[in-house]
Amino acid sequence: MRYRPAAVIFVVLPLSTLLRAVEKNQKRLAKLRDVVSSAEQRHEVRVKRVSKDVASRPDRSKKICTSRSPFASFSMRFSEYKKSAKQIYVGDFNEILSVDDEYVRVEPLCTVGEIAEFLIKRNLMMCTTLEVKDATIGGLSMAVAMTTSSHKYGLLQETVLEYELIIADGRVVKARRDNEFADLFHAIPWSHGSLALLVSVTLKVCKVKPYVRVIYEPFNTLADSSARIRALARFQPREKSADFIEATLFTREEGVVMHGVFSDYDATIPVKHVGTWYAPWFYTYVRDLHKKGSKVVELVPTLEYIFRHDRAIFWTLRDMLPEWVGNSAIFRYTLGWMLPPKIFMLKMPAFTPALRNEMRTQRVYQDIVLPLTSLEDSVRKAGDEFEIWPILVYPSLIVDHGPGKRGIFPTRAVRAAPKEDQSDFNGSKAALFYDLGVYGIPKQIVDGTEYNGVRSLRTMERFTTSVGGAPFLYADTFMSPEEFEHTFDLELYRACRNKYGAEGAFFDLYEKTTSYRKGDELLG
């Protein structure tokens, strides 16, 4: 533990910086080598190659997955299923294919940062844009993404227009919500590559302005901050509500609610640069605003606002690089330009079973989707089980598309939501939920007292299911098969597994994401 800050500074950050430079140059060279063909033409060549690899695989007893290393993913799980699989190379699917004022079409290994920087030059952004630059759009599309605009646009899946997929027999299909593959379209989110291989995705974009006018409101009771979040998220008509809403809770009672709207330059409002490499980590800046105790209004450049949490990866970096080091003025002004580290570089030290178990039992990386009605109870429950602060809160719409179109995330709580939390979303019923983000080392571990991380996660899972929510599956989950079936809505997913030949060809969702057996071992 004590050597990790030095390892981050002298190994992880320099290698991360070097790797980013190499990746950027590789993409430039690839385009220079093929100046005749267009991005769409190069894409078609890659799709045909992968389609052939899937269709002509000789050993049908081996299940299919991509050849991307588990360490390269944004997930904090340590998956081992790829060792026995037929791995398909998709490492060159990293181009932006087309764009107009309504959509952008991209390949799955394009990162959120690349797409955002491409779109911002056109005064556009993806309607749901995650705050971490290195996350790939393919990983988010096949899993889930929620952000501070999700109270308006819903989860990332609600902004998808088309998934281009390769199914188990090698056929290329384009799934849209209104074509013959509409069932597959609704089943793909949260499926984590267990139905098909993604080769492109088309997403809605929205117009932006140069700045976001951000209002920071400090609160000293959970009741008051929760009431403010609900008032902002429930505002109707939705089109005129805040463009962004989030809250950062620093204790069981204290927190800051932030909301923003796109804005042109206004000389009467100060401009705050939160994304420069020498700026304080964003959550520490917000914490200092809470201490001052008064409402603050600022203009933040739009791209800087979108990636305000990127450099400290929200606040997870402090577990490897303590605040007193990484957020110090000396570090920020001399080495801050190398932040953030590559996510996989932070996972690489966990190369032994003992270190992986430490990551499972002594650290918490959880995003949990819960009905907005459970906000106070869930914050208290997370506080009891983990004692990790800050906690992140993002309100979001969850949409129930009705029978035959219900995906993996459970929507029974949408139908049971109070009237004030319900609304119409393009003809479907929607209700307000939120993301509870808990990232870090539990206080009991820091204090050296007895703590069982698996038991606490299991308790939180049972609470989540009881209120009609579900955890993101990028992190460790310890549900039994029966609990998993009860938590998630797998009817359409199972039907698509059978219809499109995924059964026996792709790993099952539970098989890919569970840590159940490992949890039993750790519980003893």
Secondary structure as UniProt FT lines:
FT   TURN            2..3
FT   HELIX           4..7
FT   HELIX           8..12
FT   HELIX           13..33
FT   HELIX           39..55
FT   TURN            60..61
FT   STRAND          64..66
FT   HELIX           70..72
FT   HELIX           81..84
FT   STRAND          86..88
FT   TURN            91..92
FT   STRAND          96..99
FT   STRAND          103..106
FT   TURN            108..109
FT   HELIX           112..120
FT   TURN            121..123
FT   STRAND          124..126
FT   TURN            133..134
FT   HELIX           137..142
FT   TURN            148..149
FT   HELIX           150..153
FT   HELIX           156..159
FT   STRAND          160..166
FT   TURN            168..169
FT   STRAND          172..175
FT   TURN            177..178
FT   TURN            180..181
FT   HELIX           182..187
FT   TURN            189..190
FT   TURN            192..193
FT   STRAND          197..207
FT   STRAND          211..219
FT   HELIX           222..233
FT   HELIX           238..240
FT   STRAND          244..249
FT   STRAND          255..263
FT   TURN            267..268
FT   TURN            277..278
FT   HELIX           282..292
FT   STRAND          296..301
FT   HELIX           302..306
FT   TURN            307..315
FT   HELIX           316..319
FT   HELIX           323..326
FT   HELIX           329..335
FT   HELIX           336..338
FT   HELIX           343..347
FT   TURN            348..349
FT   HELIX           353..362
FT   STRAND          364..371
FT   HELIX           372..374
FT   HELIX           375..386
FT   STRAND          391..400
FT   TURN            403..404
FT   HELIX           412..415
FT   HELIX           419..421
FT   STRAND          422..425
FT   TURN            426..427
FT   STRAND          428..440
FT   HELIX           443..447
FT   HELIX           453..466
FT   TURN            467..468
FT   STRAND          470..471
FT   HELIX           481..487
FT   HELIX           491..499
FT   TURN            500..501
FT   TURN            504..505
FT   HELIX           509..513
FT   HELIX           516..523
//
